[in-house]
Amino acid sequence: MNRKIYLSAKDYFNINFGKKFRKLSIDAGFSCPGRCIYCSTSGSLAINSAEVVKSKFEKEDIDYLNRYNFRFSLKKRFEIIKEQIDNFLIKNKEFQSSNERKSLLYLYLQAFSNTYDTPENLKIIYDYCLSLAEFDGVFIGTRPDCIDEEKAKILASYLNKYDLWVELGLQSSHDKTLRYINRKHGKKEFECAIKILRSHGIKIIAHVIIGLYDEDLKDLIQTVKFISNTEINGVKFHNLYILPNTEILRYYEKGIQKVLTSDQYIEQLIEAIQYLRDDIIIFRLFSDPEEGYIAPKWEKNKTELINDFNKLCEKKQIWQGKLWQKN
């Protein structure tokens, strides 16, 4: 099979910018309207930044496990933000200036919901974050129910200087599943957020979790068809994993929530991408489990899993968009 199996983020950035890209993931002190049953105490923050934030909390005798319940002053948030960005720049000296960089640098507001604040605070926090390094673009992780017209206008104000992406956690297009995981929104809110953001020219990445509750391949294909018929630009697929200090752990221990084997996950993912619109950029095929995760304990690393995925696609003559049809 000579055609590309899927449109990867690596290919997209190479075609459009001629460079790779790096993300600087941070916790900017935001929280969420509610906590999903699978969400970690760090809000899925990348490990390097999570360690910086955790250390900061320990120094000030704040219980990191209860971080989600804290609302910080702007001064405190600025301190936490600066420590994370400084830590990254110290370890990655090539990004201390914009000269002769081999990769683009993107700020990634990753932990929790990064539009869950007043519009005034959002502008102040975004401006401060972007002032601390020479960023080429921004990824902002949030939820559909934390997007409105006023916030979209603030986000759009950065488009003239930065390559801006908003990441929306959908996880599933099935409202019964969204209720189970305590999302506190349905697919209609997702569709509404898409329309608002795209009306301002903002690019969108949707997150989808494979293996939630009693969803099967048919349910996953319905979710992929659903997002393909919206105006999203990218997608991140995640395999469900179980973390300590989460509600989903109780369901896992009781046998209510199962986890997929690596083979089961790959087989579902391969079948599903056939229904994914072929211009949607796939930013992720497999999750990066956080430290201390409980299940599933797959034997292969991420590189090996991607290789298995590619080989099976070749064998089955499957590629992204092969069966996609616009509704």
N, C-alpha and C positions, 0 to 999 in steps of 0.2 A: 504494500500500500504506500504510494508515493505522497499522498496528501498529508497535511498536518493532522494529527489526531485531535488536537484542541488548540484554541487560542490562549496561550499562556501569558501571564503578566510580563514575563521575561521577553517574549517575542514582541508584545505590544510596545514596551518601552524601547526596545532596540530599534523597532521600525520607526517610531515617532520621535525619539530623542537621540538615538544612536548610543545610548548608555544604559547601564544597569541602574537600579535604584536601591537605596538603603532607607530603612525606616528607623526613626528614633522614637521609640514608644515611651509614653509618659502617663503618669497619673496626675491629672491637673486638679484634683480635689473635688470632682463632681460625684454625685450619687445617682440614684435612679428612683422612679416613681414606685417601684416595687422590686423585690429580688426574685429572679428566676430560680427554680428549684435546683438547677445545675451550676449556678454561678459561684465562683470561688470568692474568698474573702478579699482577693486583690482585684476583682473585676476583670479577670482574664488578662492582667497586665504581664508583659514580657518579663522574664525572670530577672534580667539585669536591673531594670528600673524598680521591680518589686522589691529587690533586696535593698536598694537605696532607700525606698520609702519605709520599709520595715525597720531598717536601722535608725532612721530619723524618729520613728515612733518610739522605739525602745529607749532612745536617749532621753526622750521627754516623758517617759513612763506612761505612754498611751497604749492601750491594748489593741494590737494590730488586728486581731480577729474581729473586733467590733468597729473597725474602720468605717464600715458601711454606714453606721449610725451617726457619724460625726459630720458636722457642717463647719467648715473652717473659714476663718476670716480671709480676706484677700491677701493680707500680709503673710499669713501662714501658708496659704496656697502658693504664693510666689516663692517662698523659701523652698518648699518641696519641689516645685517645678525646676528651679535653678539648680538644685543639687543633682537632679536626674540628668539634665542636659549637660551640665559641667562634667559629670561622670562619663557620659558618652564621648564628649569631645576630648577628654584627657586620654581615653583609650583608643580614639580614632582620630589621630592628628590630621589626616588628610582633609577632614571636614572643618578645620579651624579657619579656613579661608575658602573662597570659591575658585581659586586659581588652580588650573590643571587637575581638576577632580576627575577620577575615572568613573565615579558614580554620582547620580543625583541624590540629594539628601531631602527626605520628607519627614516632617514632623507628624507623628501619629498620636493623636489624642485618643488613647485606647481604652483606659479603664473606665468602666461604668458608662453613663450616658452623658456625652460631652456637649449636649445642647439643653441639658436639664438645669436651667438657671434663668435669671432675668436677662432680657436682651442686652441691657446695659453691662451686666457682669460678663456676659459672653464676649462682648467687644473688648473689654479691659483685659480679660484673661488671654484671649487669642493674641491681642497685640503684644502683650508681655512675652508670651511664649515665643512668638516669631521674632522678637527683638534679640533673643539670646544666641542665635546662630544664623548663618546664611543659608536659609532653607530655600529649596526649589519648589516645594509643594507641601500640601497638607492632606492628611487623611483624618477624618473626624468620625469616630465611632459613636453611634447613638441609637435611638429607638424611633419608630414611626410616630408614636404619640408624643414625642418631644420636638416635633417640627411644626411650625406654623409660618404664616406669611412674614411676620416681622423678623423671626429668626432667619428665615431663608434670605431675606434682604441683607442681613448682616453677613451671612456666609458669602453671598454673591459679591459683596464689596471687596473680597480678597481675590477675585478672579483675574483682575487686571495685573496682578503681580505674581500669583502663585497658581500652580496646577492643583486644583481643589477637588477632593473626593469626599463624599459622605457615605459612611458605611451604616446600613440599616439592618438591625437584627430582625429578620422575619422568622427564621428557623423552620416554619412549616406554613403551608397555605390552609391548613385545616384548623378551624376555630376550636374544635374539641381538643386538639393537641395543644393549642396555644393556652387554653384554659388549664389544662393539666400542668403545663410548665410555669404557670403563673405569669404569663406575659402581660396581662392586663390590657391587651389590645387584640383586635382581630385583623383579618386580612384587608378589611375595608380601610382601616387606618393606614395600613401600608400603602394601599393604592392612592390614598389622599396625599400622603407624604411625598410619594413619587411625583405626582402631578405638580405639587407646589415647588419642589426642588428643580424639576426639569424645566418649569416655566421660567426659572432664573438661570438656566444654562449650567446647572450644577450636576456633575457626574455622580452616579450612585452605584454602590456595591451592596448586593444583598447577601445575607448570611443564611445558610441552610444547614440544619443538623440532620444527619442520617442516622436512624436507629432509635428515634424517640418512641416511647411507650409501645403501642401495638401497631405502629405504622409498618406497612409492608412496601414492596416495590411499587405496587399500583399507586399507593398514596404518595410516594416519592415522585413518581412520574407526573402525577397531578400537580405537585408543587413546582416542579421544573417547567411544566407547560404554563402554569400560572405566571411565574416570574418572566418567562420568555415573551409573554404577551403584555408585559409592562415595558416602560422605557428605561429599564436599568442598563447600566454599562458593564457591570462586572458582578462576579459571584464568588463567594468563598464557601466551599463545602467543608463540613466538619464531621468527623466521626464522634459520636457521643462517648465521653469518658466520665468516670465517676470520681469525684473529689471528696476528701474529708470535709466536715463542717458544712455539708449541703443537705438539703431536704431529700434530694433524689437518692442519696446514699441509703436512706431508710427504705425507700421503695425497692432499691437494688437488693438490700439484705433480705427483704420479705419475698423476693422473687417477682415483684410486680413489674419492675423495670429490668429488661434484659439488655445485654450488650452484644454487639455483633463480633464475630471472628473477623480477622483481616480478609479472608477469602469472601465471606458474606458481604462485607462492606464493599470490596472492589467489584464484585459482581453486580451489586445494586448501582454503584456509581457508573459503571460502564454502560449499563442499560439505560440509565437516566440521561446521560449526556447526549444521547441521540436526539432527545427532545429539547435540548437547550439551543436557543437561537445562536447561529454560528458567529455573530459579531460580539457576543458577550464574552468579556475577558475572564478567564478562570484564574483567580488570584490564589486559590488554595484547593488542593485535592484531599489533603489529609490534615488532621489537627496536629498541633504541637502540644501534647499533654503537659500540664503544669506539674511542677515538682510535688512529689508525694501522692500522685494520683493512684487510685485503688484498682480500677479496671477500665478497659480490658488490657491485659498484659500481652501485647503482641510480640512475637519473637523477632520480627524484622524491623529495621529502622526505616525512617522516612524515605531515604533514597532507594532502598530495596523495594518498598511498597510502590513507589512511583514506577520503578522498572517493571514490576509485575503488572501494574495497571497498563502500561504502554504495550507490553508483550501480548496481553490478553486482548487489547483493542485490535492489535495487528492480526492476531489469530482469528478473531471474530469479524474482521473487516468492519469495525465500528469507528465512527468519528463524531465529533460534536456537530449537532444539527442535521444529522443524516435523516431523521424522521420528523424534524420540526416542520410544522405547518401553522401559519398564522390563523388564529381564530377570528 
